[in-house]
């Protein structure tokens, strides 16, 4: 499957300003994520950024970066904007939105998000194991999955953050996505749905439009970096290994 991995990066995060360039053991986080993508079998890896410092960092590493409008409302809009700047972008059968705050993601797991696309879903994503403590954490996004055993893929039926107090078929959602060009174009063309606004979860825009979201399971996906405390935890994980 001809795939482009696009990593959205924006320095103006309210919770963690300048996050893409935050240093982890002396290395910018965006560089670590880019290197994980480079270590896959995918030849087309891009960083979609809105600041020159990120652009220059990736270009100086020998990578490919695309400048995008800093006022775009979401990472999904950013990857779509970057995609359209790529020559002959219609050749891609899949576009992977790899979040720029996952420096410990296993390169082998990234392309697993393509499995739902291969099996006919509109959108693909990942789920991982969830503990009862994590289920009670309002900052963790959960996904309910109806498994299709013969395909080893599940159909996402619910996304939420507020705890519901049970774990059956509930998993920790990993915010990596795959799209076809058509499904990505359709998604960014729609206005946020009422559930998306209420839950503050972009996935609901797709579900409310009857777009199917398939989930591949990956065990023990490391944390993403949402706060400076997460950054310290990531550094401690690296040092312990």
GUFITI-218236 format. One line per 4 residues: for each residue x, y, z of N, C-alpha, C, CB. Coordinates in pm, 1 decimal. Glycine has a CB too. Layout:
X:Y:Z:X:Y:Z:X:Y:Z:X:Y:Z  ...
***
This chain:
84.7:-119.4:0.0:0.0:0.0:0.0:88.2:124.3:0.0:-95.8:0.6:122.7  68.7:209.6:-99.2:147.6:331.9:-110.8:99.6:431.4:-5.4:136.7:392.8:-254.3  186.4:462.1:89.7:147.2:539.1:207.8:235.0:661.9:225.4:154.0:452.0:332.8  173.2:770.7:268.1:246.0:888.9:314.8:222.3:902.0:464.4:200.7:1018.8:238.5
329.0:915.7:539.9:319.3:948.5:682.6:340.9:1098.6:696.7:424.1:867.2:768.5  242.2:1167.1:751.0:252.9:1312.3:770.9:240.3:1341.3:920.2:142.9:1389.9:688.9  336.6:1413.8:973.9:342.2:1444.7:1117.0:308.1:1592.4:1135.8:483.7:1411.5:1177.0  191.4:1624.3:1191.8:158.1:1765.6:1214.6:233.2:1819.5:1335.9:6.0:1783.2:1234.1
283.9:1940.2:1324.0:359.1:2000.6:1434.4:324.7:2148.1:1443.4:512.1:1981.3:1415.5  288.0:2190.3:1563.7:251.0:2330.5:1586.2:307.8:2374.1:1720.1:95.6:2350.3:1582.3  374.2:2488.3:1722.3:443.6:2534.5:1842.5:350.7:2603.5:1941.4:555.0:2628.7:1804.4  230.0:2642.8:1897.9:143.9:2728.3:1980.1:45.6:2650.4:2066.3:67.9:2822.8:1892.2
85.3:2534.8:2117.0:-1.3:2458.5:2206.7:-25.8:2536.4:2335.6:61.0:2320.8:2238.1  -151.8:2541.1:2377.9:-184.3:2616.3:2499.3:-131.9:2545.9:2624.3:-335.7:2636.2:2510.3  -143.5:2413.0:2628.0:-99.0:2338.9:2746.6:52.5:2325.4:2752.8:-162.2:2201.0:2748.8  116.4:2324.6:2635.6:260.7:2301.3:2632.0:319.4:2379.3:2514.6:293.4:2148.5:2619.9
340.5:2510.5:2531.5:396.4:2591.4:2422.6:532.0:2538.3:2376.4:410.4:2737.0:2467.0  557.4:2548.1:2245.9:684.7:2506.6:2185.1:711.8:2357.1:2198.2:798.4:2583.1:2247.8  606.7:2279.0:2212.2:622.3:2134.8:2238.2:705.4:2061.0:2133.8:487.3:2070.7:2246.1  687.1:2084.6:2003.3:765.7:2006.5:1906.5:916.5:2017.5:1925.5:731.3:2050.0:1767.6
962.9:2131.6:1974.7:1105.9:2152.9:1991.0:1154.0:2126.3:2133.2:1141.0:2293.4:1951.5  1064.9:2077.3:2219.9:1106.4:2041.5:2355.9:1212.7:1932.6:2349.3:984.9:1994.3:2440.9  1317.3:1948.1:2429.0:1429.7:1855.4:2423.7:1406.6:1734.4:2513.6:1558.3:1926.3:2463.7  1433.3:1617.3:2459.5:1429.8:1492.5:2535.6:1569.8:1433.5:2525.5:1318.6:1391.6:2481.3
1641.9:1437.7:2637.5:1783.3:1397.5:2635.6:1860.7:1470.9:2527.3:1795.5:1246.5:2614.5  1828.5:1599.4:2511.5:1901.8:1684.1:2419.0:1854.9:1679.2:2275.6:2042.2:1648.2:2422.9  1751.0:1600.2:2244.8:1702.0:1586.2:2108.1:1560.8:1644.2:2099.2:1703.6:1436.9:2063.3  1531.7:1728.9:1999.8:1395.5:1782.1:1986.1:1294.7:1668.7:1967.4:1387.6:1880.3:1867.0
1179.8:1680.6:2032.8:1079.3:1574.8:2026.4:1035.3:1546.9:1882.5:958.2:1612.4:2111.3  1018.9:1651.3:1800.9:975.3:1629.8:1663.3:1077.0:1547.7:1586.5:951.6:1763.0:1593.1  1204.0:1563.4:1618.6:1307.4:1482.4:1553.3:1293.1:1335.6:1590.9:1447.4:1533.0:1591.1  1263.8:1308.2:1718.2:1248.4:1170.0:1762.9:1130.8:1102.3:1693.3:1229.5:1165.0:1914.6
1019.2:1174.3:1680.5:902.3:1117.0:1613.1:932.0:1096.4:1465.2:778.6:1208.1:1630.9  995.7:1193.6:1401.8:1032.8:1181.7:1260.5:1122.8:1060.7:1238.9:1103.5:1309.9:1211.9  1217.4:1038.0:1329.4:1307.5:923.0:1316.1:1230.5:791.4:1327.5:1418.2:928.9:1423.3  1129.5:786.2:1414.7:1046.6:665.7:1424.8:976.0:638.7:1292.7:943.3:679.8:1538.6
924.2:744.0:1230.7:857.2:727.6:1101.0:955.9:685.7:993.2:787.2:857.6:1059.9  1075.6:741.7:998.1:1178.3:707.3:900.7:1218.7:560.7:910.4:1300.1:795.8:919.9  1204.8:503.9:1028.6:1245.5:365.1:1050.9:1140.0:263.8:1007.7:1277.6:344.4:1196.5  1028.0:311.1:955.0:928.8:221.0:896.8:970.6:191.4:752.6:784.2:283.2:902.6
892.4:109.5:684.3:921.0:81.2:543.3:864.5:188.6:450.6:864.3:-54.9:504.6  803.0:290.3:508.9:742.6:397.7:429.1:851.0:494.6:380.6:635.1:473.8:511.9  851.8:522.3:250.6:951.2:611.5:192.2:906.9:757.6:192.6:981.7:568.3:50.9  778.9:781.4:216.3:724.9:917.2:206.5:684.3:967.5:344.3:604.3:921.5:110.0
777.0:1035.6:411.4:754.2:1088.7:545.6:770.0:1240.5:539.9:853.1:1025.2:649.9  669.6:1311.1:591.6:670.2:1457.4:588.1:633.8:1511.8:726.1:571.6:1510.8:480.2  687.9:1627.2:758.4:643.4:1702.2:875.9:567.0:1823.8:826.0:764.6:1744.3:967.8  441.6:1836.3:870.0:357.0:1950.7:833.7:364.6:2050.6:948.1:207.4:1906.9:805.5
436.7:2158.4:927.8:464.0:2251.2:1038.1:415.1:2391.1:1004.8:613.9:2254.3:1070.1  416.3:2476.0:1105.6:373.0:2614.5:1084.1:476.5:2714.7:1133.4:240.1:2639.4:1154.1  591.7:2664.9:1177.2:699.2:2753.0:1223.3:830.5:2713.3:1156.2:713.1:2747.1:1377.9  910.1:2814.3:1124.1:1033.7:2791.2:1048.0:1134.9:2709.6:1127.8:1096.0:2924.5:1006.8
1136.0:2721.9:1259.3:1233.4:2647.7:1338.3:1212.0:2497.4:1324.8:1225.3:2689.1:1485.0  1086.7:2454.9:1317.4:1057.3:2312.5:1297.9:1093.7:2272.0:1155.3:907.1:2282.1:1326.7  1054.4:2355.2:1059.0:1087.3:2329.4:918.9:1237.9:2311.5:901.6:1036.6:2444.2:829.4  1316.2:2404.7:954.9:1461.9:2399.4:938.7:1521.5:2276.8:1007.6:1526.1:2527.0:994.6
1465.5:2239.3:1122.8:1516.6:2122.2:1194.8:1505.0:1996.9:1109.5:1441.2:2102.9:1327.0  1389.9:1976.9:1048.3:1367.7:1856.7:967.1:1448.3:1862.0:837.3:1218.1:1840.4:935.5  1450.6:1976.4:772.6:1527.8:1990.0:648.4:1675.9:1964.5:674.3:1508.0:2130.1:587.0  1728.3:2015.3:785.1:1869.9:1996.1:817.7:1903.7:1851.3:850.3:1908.2:2083.9:934.1
1802.3:1773.6:883.9:1822.0:1630.2:907.2:1815.6:1550.2:777.1:1717.1:1577.9:1005.4  1784.8:1619.4:668.0:1768.6:1551.7:539.7:1626.9:1505.6:514.5:1860.5:1434.6:532.1  1532.6:1553.0:596.7:1394.0:1512.7:583.3:1313.9:1607.5:496.6:1330.9:1502.3:718.0  1183.8:1580.0:487.6:1092.0:1660.7:407.5:992.9:1729.8:499.9:1017.7:1573.5:302.2
983.0:1860.7:485.9:890.6:1939.4:567.4:810.2:2032.1:478.4:966.3:2020.0:674.8  688.5:2060.4:521.7:597.1:2145.7:444.5:539.6:2250.8:538.8:482.1:2061.2:377.1  552.6:2377.6:501.3:495.7:2484.9:581.6:344.6:2493.8:557.1:564.6:2620.0:548.9  269.3:2510.8:666.4:123.9:2522.4:658.4:78.3:2643.2:738.8:54.9:2393.4:709.5
-44.4:2683.6:715.4:-103.3:2799.4:782.6:-112.1:2773.0:934.1:-244.5:2831.0:723.8  -53.4:2860.0:1017.0:-59.7:2838.0:1162.2:-200.8:2846.3:1218.9:27.4:2938.4:1232.4  -293.7:2902.1:1143.6:-430.2:2918.8:1193.7:-523.2:2802.7:1159.6:-488.1:3045.4:1139.2  -472.1:2698.3:1100.2:-556.2:2581.8:1072.9:-610.3:2526.1:1204.3:-476.7:2472.7:995.7
-735.9:2481.8:1206.2:-799.7:2447.6:1333.7:-755.7:2316.1:1397.0:-944.9:2443.0:1314.2  -693.9:2225.0:1320.5:-660.5:2095.2:1378.8:-544.3:2031.3:1304.6:-782.2:2002.1:1376.6  -488.6:1926.2:1366.9:-382.2:1852.0:1302.6:-428.7:1783.5:1175.8:-325.8:1750.8:1397.3  -556.0:1741.6:1172.9:-609.5:1677.1:1054.1:-615.0:1775.4:937.8:-748.6:1619.9:1082.1
-659.0:1897.2:964.8:-657.4:2000.4:861.0:-514.8:2028.4:814.5:-722.5:2129.7:912.6  -420.8:2021.2:906.7:-280.8:2048.6:873.2:-224.5:1942.4:778.8:-196.0:2055.5:1000.9  -254.6:1814.6:806.8:-199.2:1710.9:719.2:-265.5:1715.6:580.8:-217.8:1571.0:782.9  -392.9:1752.7:577.2:-460.4:1763.3:447.2:-401.8:1878.5:366.5:-612.7:1783.2:466.0
-376.0:1989.3:433.0:-315.9:2104.6:366.1:-177.8:2068.0:312.4:-306.0:2224.9:462.7  -99.2:1996.0:393.3:34.4:1954.9:349.8:26.6:1854.7:235.0:112.5:1894.4:467.0  -68.5:1762.2:244.2:-83.8:1660.6:139.7:-100.3:1724.6:3.1:-203.5:1570.5:169.6  -180.6:1829.3:-3.3:-209.7:1891.8:-132.4:-88.9:1963.9:-191.5:-324.3:1989.2:-117.6
14.0:1982.9:-108.7:137.0:2044.4:-158.7:233.9:1941.8:-215.9:204.9:2122.0:-47.7  204.2:1814.3:-199.0:292.9:1708.6:-246.8:261.6:1678.1:-392.9:278.8:1580.9:-159.9  363.7:1675.4:-474.9:343.8:1648.8:-617.2:286.1:1508.3:-637.5:477.2:1664.1:-694.4  186.4:1498.9:-721.4:121.7:1370.2:-752.1:69.7:1299.7:-625.9:220.2:1278.3:-825.4
8.2:1375.8:-535.8:-36.1:1316.9:-409.7:-146.2:1212.4:-427.8:-84.7:1425.4:-317.6  -211.1:1214.2:-542.7:-317.4:1115.0:-566.6:-264.9:972.6:-578.0:-392.9:1150.1:-692.4  -133.1:956.8:-582.3:-74.7:822.1:-589.2:-87.6:748.6:-456.6:72.5:829.9:-629.6  -112.6:821.6:-348.7:-116.3:758.0:-216.5:-249.7:686.3:-194.2:-93.3:862.8:-105.5
-239.4:563.3:-146.9:-357.9:485.7:-111.6:-394.9:506.0:35.2:-334.5:336.9:-140.1  -300.1:555.8:112.3:-323.5:579.2:254.6:-240.5:697.6:300.3:-289.6:453.4:338.2  -299.6:778.0:387.3:-227.7:887.6:453.0:-235.5:863.2:602.4:-287.4:1028.8:414.8  -120.5:854.3:667.0:-115.9:832.6:811.3:-87.6:964.6:881.6:-8.8:727.0:848.2
-172.8:997.4:976.0:-154.6:1113.2:1063.5:-84.7:1063.2:1189.6:-292.7:1183.8:1097.4  47.0:1083.8:1195.4:126.8:1042.0:1311.2:147.6:1162.1:1401.0:263.8:981.2:1267.5  94.9:1155.2:1521.8:105.0:1269.7:1612.4:251.4:1300.6:1646.3:25.3:1242.7:1741.5  283.7:1429.8:1653.2:420.7:1471.5:1678.2:462.6:1465.9:1823.4:439.7:1608.0:1628.6
375.7:1411.0:1910.3:409.0:1405.5:2053.6:419.3:1261.6:2103.3:303.8:1481.3:2135.7  459.5:1169.6:2013.6:472.3:1028.2:2050.6:615.2:980.6:2024.9:370.9:941.0:1971.3  712.7:1031.8:2101.8:853.8:1001.7:2073.1:895.1:857.4:2099.5:940.4:1091.2:2153.9  814.3:781.4:2172.5:851.1:643.0:2203.4:768.9:541.1:2125.8:835.7:617.7:2351.1
688.4:586.8:2029.0:608.5:492.7:1950.9:701.7:394.8:1879.4:518.0:567.9:1848.6  665.1:267.1:1877.2:743.9:165.8:1808.0:721.6:179.8:1657.7:706.3:22.6:1856.7  829.8:189.5:1583.3:817.2:205.3:1437.7:735.3:92.9:1375.6:955.4:210.2:1372.8  745.6:-27.8:1432.1:672.2:-142.6:1377.2:521.9:-125.8:1393.3:717.2:-272.0:1445.0
479.3:-47.4:1491.1:336.1:-30.6:1517.6:270.7:74.7:1428.3:315.2:6.6:1662.2  350.4:166.0:1374.7:292.1:278.9:1301.6:209.9:232.0:1182.0:402.1:373.9:1254.7  264.8:141.3:1102.4:196.2:99.0:980.9:79.2:5.6:1007.7:293.2:32.0:888.9  64.2:-42.5:1132.9:-51.9:-125.5:1165.1:-182.3:-48.1:1153.4:-38.4:-182.2:1305.1
-171.8:83.7:1155.8:-293.0:165.8:1142.3:-350.0:158.0:1000.4:-262.5:312.3:1178.6  -272.2:102.4:907.2:-322.5:83.1:770.7:-417.0:-36.2:758.4:-206.4:65.1:675.4  -411.1:-130.1:852.7:-490.4:-253.0:839.3:-640.5:-225.6:820.9:-469.5:-340.9:961.7  -700.1:-133.4:897.4:-842.0:-104.9:873.4:-870.6:-50.9:733.3:-891.5:-6.0:975.4
-782.2:33.2:680.1:-800.8:86.0:545.6:-796.3:-28.1:444.0:-693.2:192.3:513.1  -701.7:-118.7:461.6:-689.5:-233.4:371.7:-817.8:-316.1:373.2:-568.9:-320.9:411.6  -884.5:-319.4:489.1:-1005.1:-400.1:504.1:-1134.8:-321.2:485.7:-1005.3:-464.4:639.1  -1125.2:-204.4:424.8:-1245.5:-135.4:380.1:-1303.1:-30.7:472.8:-1347.3:-232.8:354.8
-1240.3:-1.8:586.3:-1289.2:104.8:673.6:-1254.3:240.9:613.9:-1229.4:91.0:816.0  -1332.9:340.6:649.3:-1305.6:476.4:602.1:-1180.8:534.2:668.3:-1425.9:567.0:629.2  -1167.3:506.6:797.8:-1057.9:561.0:878.1:-1000.7:447.7:962.4:-1106.5:680.2:968.4  -869.8:450.0:983.4:-807.0:353.5:1072.7:-745.0:423.4:1192.3:-701.2:272.4:998.3
-736.7:352.4:1304.6:-669.1:405.5:1421.8:-619.3:288.5:1505.4:-763.3:497.8:1504.8  -561.9:317.4:1623.2:-505.2:214.1:1708.5:-567.6:218.9:1847.7:-353.0:229.8:1717.6  -572.5:102.7:1912.4:-611.9:93.2:2052.8:-507.7:11.0:2126.5:-753.7:30.2:2068.0  -493.2:36.9:2254.2:-400.2:-39.4:2336.3:-466.9:-72.0:2469.3:-267.9:38.9:2358.2
-395.5:-150.1:2551.6:-451.8:-194.7:2678.9:-480.7:-77.5:2772.3:-356.9:-292.5:2746.7  -583.5:-98.1:2857.2:-630.5:6.1:2947.9:-650.6:-53.3:3086.4:-761.9:70.3:2896.1  -589.5:8.2:3186.1:-607.6:-36.7:3324.1:-727.8:34.0:3385.7:-479.9:-10.4:3408.0  -774.4:-17.3:3499.0:-886.8:47.2:3567.4:-848.9:187.7:3614.3:-932.8:-38.0:3687.0
-723.1:205.9:3652.3:-677.4:339.3:3692.9:-681.8:434.9:3575.0:-534.7:333.0:3750.9  -640.8:387.0:3458.5:-643.8:471.2:3339.4:-787.0:500.5:3296.1:-567.2:404.5:3225.5  -877.2:404.0:3315.1:-1017.0:426.7:3278.1:-1076.0:541.1:3358.7:-1099.8:299.2:3298.9  -1028.9:558.2:3480.0:-1081.1:664.7:3566.0:-1014.6:800.0:3540.8:-1063.2:626.4:3710.9
-913.4:800.7:3455.0:-839.6:923.8:3425.6:-911.8:1001.6:3316.0:-693.3:892.2:3383.0  -959.5:1119.1:3348.5:-1039.1:1198.4:3254.9:-956.2:1251.5:3138.6:-1104.4:1313.8:3327.4  -822.3:1247.4:3151.7:-735.5:1296.7:3044.6:-705.9:1191.0:2938.4:-605.7:1346.6:3103.2  -745.7:1066.4:2963.1:-720.2:957.8:2869.2:-844.4:933.0:2784.1:-678.8:828.9:2944.0
-825.0:929.1:2652.5:-936.0:899.0:2561.8:-954.7:748.6:2551.5:-911.3:960.0:2421.8  -1079.1:704.2:2569.1:-1111.1:561.5:2560.6:-1189.8:535.2:2432.7:-1191.7:514.5:2685.4  -1176.4:413.3:2382.9:-1251.7:372.8:2264.8:-1317.9:239.2:2293.5:-1159.9:363.8:2139.3  -1445.6:227.8:2257.9:-1517.6:101.3:2268.3:-1511.3:32.9:2133.1:-1665.9:122.8:2314.0
-1476.4:-95.2:2135.2:-1450.5:-167.2:2010.5:-1537.3:-292.1:2001.2:-1302.1:-205.1:1999.9  -1604.5:-307.8:1889.1:-1670.6:-433.6:1854.3:-1576.9:-509.7:1762.5:-1810.8:-409.3:1786.3  -1520.8:-619.6:1813.4:-1417.9:-691.3:1739.2:-1475.6:-776.8:1628.0:-1337.7:-777.5:1832.6  -1405.3:-777.7:1516.1:-1439.1:-864.7:1402.9:-1329.5:-971.2:1399.3:-1449.1:-783.5:1264.0
-1356.6:-1087.0:1458.2:-1250.6:-1184.3:1485.9:-1178.5:-1231.2:1360.6:-1307.9:-1303.3:1557.4  -1251.8:-1252.3:1253.4:-1186.6:-1306.0:1134.1:-1090.3:-1204.5:1071.7:-1291.9:-1348.1:1031.3  -1102.9:-1077.3:1109.3:-1018.1:-972.7:1052.3:-913.8:-921.8:1151.9:-1104.0:-857.0:1004.6  -926.7:-958.8:1279.7:-837.4:-908.8:1385.6:-838.9:-755.9:1390.8:-693.0:-959.3:1363.0
-953.1:-700.5:1357.1:-973.9:-556.0:1359.3:-1108.4:-531.7:1426.1:-968.8:-493.4:1214.1  -1122.7:-416.9:1491.7:-1249.2:-384.9:1555.0:-1313.1:-262.2:1494.9:-1230.1:-365.1:1702.1  -1442.4:-250.8:1517.3:-1519.0:-134.5:1474.1:-1538.3:-41.8:1593.7:-1656.6:-176.9:1413.3  -1488.9:80.0:1585.0:-1503.0:176.4:1694.5:-1646.3:226.0:1701.4:-1405.8:295.1:1676.6
-1707.5:213.6:1819.2:-1846.5:256.5:1834.5:-1863.9:371.2:1933.2:-1930.6:140.4:1878.5  -1759.0:403.2:2009.4:-1771.1:509.6:2109.8:-1632.2:561.6:2143.8:-1843.6:458.2:2238.3  -1621.7:692.0:2162.2:-1500.0:756.4:2212.0:-1541.6:848.8:2326.6:-1424.5:836.5:2097.2  -1466.4:846.9:2434.8:-1500.9:932.8:2547.6:-1382.1:949.4:2640.6:-1620.3:875.9:2624.2
-1391.5:1048.8:2728.0:-1288.1:1072.5:2829.0:-1341.5:1053.1:2971.1:-1231.5:1213.5:2813.9  -1463.1:1099.4:2995.4:-1521.0:1088.3:3128.9:-1541.7:941.7:3164.5:-1654.3:1165.4:3137.5  -1492.2:896.1:3279.3:-1501.0:753.1:3314.5:-1645.1:701.7:3315.8:-1437.6:729.2:3451.4  -1660.3:576.3:3271.1:-1790.3:509.9:3274.6:-1790.7:391.5:3370.6:-1829.3:463.3:3135.0
-1672.6:355.3:3423.4:-1665.9:256.5:3530.2:-1666.1:111.6:3487.7:-1776.7:277.2:3619.7  -1642.4:82.8:3360.4:-1632.1:-57.1:3318.3:-1525.3:-68.8:3209.5:-1769.9:-110.6:3266.8  -1475.2:-192.3:3189.7:-1362.0:-213.3:3100.7:-1391.1:-308.9:2985.4:-1246.4:-264.6:3179.2  -1510.4:-368.1:2981.8:-1538.2:-466.7:2878.0:-1537.3:-400.7:2739.1:-1674.3:-535.3:2904.2
-1445.6:-448.5:2654.2:-1428.8:-396.6:2518.2:-1391.6:-248.6:2514.2:-1555.5:-418.1:2439.8  -1331.7:-200.1:2623.7:-1287.1:-61.4:2631.3:-1134.4:-59.5:2628.0:-1341.6:8.7:2760.5  -1078.7:28.2:2546.5:-934.4:33.1:2526.6:-886.1:177.8:2530.7:-895.4:-33.4:2392.6  -758.4:191.2:2554.8:-693.7:322.2:2551.0:-674.8:360.1:2404.0:-555.9:321.0:2628.5
-734.4:469.7:2361.5:-721.7:510.2:2222.6:-585.1:573.0:2198.1:-833.4:608.1:2184.6  -521.3:530.0:2091.1:-392.2:583.9:2049.0:-417.0:674.6:1929.0:-289.9:469.2:2014.0  -382.8:800.9:1942.0:-423.3:900.9:1844.0:-343.2:904.4:1716.0:-417.1:1031.9:1905.0  -331.4:789.5:1650.7:-273.8:781.4:1516.9:-387.4:741.0:1423.9:-152.6:678.8:1510.2
-391.4:801.3:1304.2:-501.5:773.6:1213.0:-449.3:743.4:1072.3:-598.8:892.2:1209.5  -525.7:663.4:1000.6:-501.6:644.5:857.5:-629.0:681.6:782.0:-458.3:496.9:826.0  -609.8:736.1:663.5:-720.9:778.0:578.2:-690.5:740.4:432.9:-746.2:931.1:591.3  -793.5:720.7:354.7:-777.8:730.8:210.7:-785.7:879.0:176.8:-887.0:646.6:133.2
-746.8:913.9:56.2:-758.9:1054.2:16.0:-904.6:1098.7:20.1:-700.8:1075.5:-125.0  -995.3:1012.0:-23.1:-1137.4:1047.8:-23.5:-1191.5:1067.9:117.6:-1218.3:940.3:-94.6  -1155.1:977.4:210.3:-1208.8:990.6:346.6:-1148.7:1111.4:418.3:-1181.5:862.7:427.6  -1021.5:1140.7:391.7:-959.9:1258.7:452.6:-1024.5:1385.9:399.4:-808.3:1260.8:425.9
-1046.0:1389.6:267.7:-1109.4:1506.4:206.9:-1250.3:1526.5:261.0:-1113.1:1491.8:54.7  -1323.7:1416.9:275.3:-1460.2:1426.3:328.1:-1458.2:1475.8:472.8:-1531.5:1289.1:319.3  -1367.1:1423.0:552.0:-1362.9:1459.1:693.5:-1336.3:1608.3:712.5:-1255.8:1377.4:765.6  -1235.0:1662.0:644.7:-1200.4:1802.8:666.5:-1303.5:1897.0:605.0:-1062.6:1832.6:608.4
-1386.8:1845.2:513.3:-1489.3:1931.0:451.7:-1611.2:1949.5:540.7:-1532.7:1872.8:318.8  -1625.3:1863.0:642.8:-1743.6:1869.2:729.5:-1721.4:1962.4:847.9:-1780.0:1729.5:779.8  -1829.2:2025.1:891.9:-1823.6:2106.0:1012.6:-1822.7:2015.1:1135.3:-1942.6:2204.5:1018.2  -1764.6:2061.1:1246.8:-1769.8:1981.2:1369.6:-1913.3:1945.9:1406.4:-1703.3:2056.5:1485.3
-1934.6:1820.5:1444.5:-2068.5:1775.6:1482.7:-2097.5:1814.8:1627.6:-2082.3:1622.4:1464.2  -2222.3:1802.6:1667.6:-2260.3:1838.7:1804.5:-2188.9:1750.3:1905.9:-2412.5:1827.6:1822.9  -2177.1:1619.0:1876.8:-2105.8:1530.9:1968.5:-1957.3:1565.6:1976.1:-2123.3:1386.0:1926.0  -1898.9:1603.4:1862.2:-1758.1:1644.1:1863.2:-1738.6:1764.3:1954.9:-1709.7:1677.3:1720.1
-1829.7:1858.3:1947.1:-1820.5:1978.3:2030.9:-1843.1:1943.4:2178.0:-1923.0:2084.2:1985.1  -1942.1:1858.5:2204.4:-1974.5:1822.2:2343.1:-1862.2:1742.3:2409.3:-2104.0:1741.6:2347.2  -1812.6:1642.8:2337.0:-1709.7:1554.5:2393.0:-1568.1:1608.6:2374.6:-1719.7:1417.8:2329.5  -1554.7:1710.5:2289.1:-1422.6:1764.7:2254.6:-1332.6:1656.0:2196.9:-1356.1:1828.0:2378.3
-1392.5:1572.4:2111.4:-1320.9:1463.3:2046.1:-1355.3:1464.1:1897.8:-1356.4:1326.0:2110.6  -1253.6:1483.1:1815.3:-1271.0:1496.7:1671.1:-1328.4:1370.4:1606.2:-1138.4:1531.1:1606.9  -1304.3:1255.1:1670.6:-1350.5:1128.4:1612.7:-1501.9:1125.7:1593.0:-1308.4:1012.0:1701.5  -1574.1:1199.4:1677.0:-1719.5:1198.0:1668.5:-1771.6:1261.8:1540.4:-1778.1:1268.7:1787.5
-1692.5:1348.2:1479.1:-1735.1:1405.7:1351.1:-1752.0:1294.4:1247.5:-1632.3:1511.7:1301.1  -1659.2:1197.9:1249.8:-1667.3:1085.3:1157.0:-1783.4:993.1:1191.9:-1536.5:1006.8:1157.3  -1796.1:957.6:1320.5:-1903.6:866.4:1360.4:-2040.8:926.1:1332.1:-1891.7:831.9:1508.6  -2055.9:1054.8:1358.3:-2185.6:1119.2:1334.7:-2219.4:1128.3:1186.2:-2186.6:1258.5:1395.7
-2117.1:1118.8:1101.7:-2140.6:1121.2:956.2:-2145.0:979.5:899.0:-2030.7:1203.3:885.1  -2153.8:881.4:988.9:-2160.8:740.3:948.1:-2036.4:694.7:872.0:-2283.9:717.4:861.8  -1923.6:756.1:904.1:-1795.7:707.5:851.9:-1745.3:599.5:946.8:-1690.6:824.3:837.2  -1698.0:489.9:892.0:-1652.2:379.0:976.0:-1508.7:400.6:1021.3:-1664.0:246.3:900.8
-1483.1:371.0:1149.0:-1348.2:380.9:1205.9:-1306.9:241.7:1252.4:-1342.7:484.7:1324.9  -1206.3:186.5:1187.4:-1154.7:56.1:1226.0:-1035.8:69.8:1318.9:-1116.0:-24.3:1103.3  -1022.0:-24.8:1411.7:-916.5:-17.6:1513.2:-829.7:-142.2:1508.2:-976.9:-0.7:1653.7  -698.6:-121.9:1500.6:-602.4:-229.8:1517.6:-548.6:-223.4:1660.2:-486.4:-220.0:1412.8
-528.9:-341.9:1721.3:-479.9:-345.7:1859.1:-327.2:-354.8:1859.7:-542.0:-465.3:1936.4  -266.1:-273.5:1946.1:-121.9:-276.2:1968.1:-99.0:-277.0:2118.3:-50.1:-153.9:1899.7  -16.0:-366.8:2166.9:3.5:-382.1:2310.7:103.6:-280.7:2365.7:50.4:-523.2:2342.1  69.4:-225.2:2480.9:161.4:-140.9:2557.8:220.7:-24.8:2478.0:272.8:-225.1:2611.6
136.7:55.5:2419.2:184.6:175.2:2349.8:229.4:277.7:2453.4:73.9:234.9:2256.9  350.1:333.3:2440.2:399.1:431.6:2537.6:315.3:558.9:2537.1:544.9:466.0:2508.9  327.0:636.2:2642.3:248.6:758.2:2657.4:290.0:863.2:2554.2:264.4:814.2:2799.1  196.0:950.9:2523.5:228.0:1069.1:2443.7:260.5:1183.3:2539.6:109.5:1107.5:2347.7
315.7:1289.7:2485.5:357.5:1402.8:2568.0:254.1:1514.3:2555.7:498.9:1453.6:2526.2  175.4:1533.2:2660.9:76.2:1640.2:2664.1:116.8:1753.5:2758.2:-58.8:1584.6:2705.8  204.8:1722.2:2854.6:245.7:1820.5:2954.8:396.1:1808.7:2979.2:166.9:1800.7:3087.5  450.5:1904.6:3050.1:593.0:1899.0:3084.6:621.9:1782.0:3178.6:638.0:2031.3:3149.5
521.8:1745.1:3258.7:537.4:1628.6:3346.5:552.1:1501.0:3264.9:417.5:1616.5:3442.2  475.0:1491.5:3154.5:489.1:1376.9:3064.5:629.6:1371.1:3005.8:385.0:1383.6:2951.8  684.7:1488.3:2973.8:818.7:1495.6:2916.4:921.2:1436.6:3012.0:855.1:1640.6:2882.5  907.7:1470.8:3139.3:998.7:1417.2:3240.5:983.5:1265.9:3250.4:972.5:1482.8:3377.8
859.9:1218.4:3243.2:835.3:1074.3:3250.0:897.6:1002.1:3130.8:684.6:1046.2:3255.5  887.7:1062.0:3011.8:948.6:1003.2:2892.0:1099.9:994.0:2909.0:913.7:1086.4:2766.3  1161.2:1100.4:2960.7:1305.7:1099.1:2981.5:1345.8:989.9:3080.2:1353.5:1235.6:3031.5  1266.3:971.1:3183.8:1295.8:867.2:3282.2:1284.5:727.6:3220.8:1201.4:879.6:3402.2
1185.7:709.5:3131.4:1170.4:580.3:3062.6:1292.7:551.9:2976.0:1041.8:579.1:2975.7  1338.4:653.8:2905.0:1455.1:635.6:2818.5:1578.9:601.2:2900.7:1480.5:762.0:2735.3  1596.6:671.7:3011.9:1713.9:648.0:3096.6:1709.8:507.6:3158.4:1722.1:754.7:3207.8  1589.4:463.0:3195.6:1578.9:331.2:3259.3:1604.5:218.6:3160.4:1441.5:313.7:3322.3
1585.0:247.5:3032.7:1608.2:145.0:2929.7:1750.4:145.3:2877.2:1512.9:164.8:2814.5
***
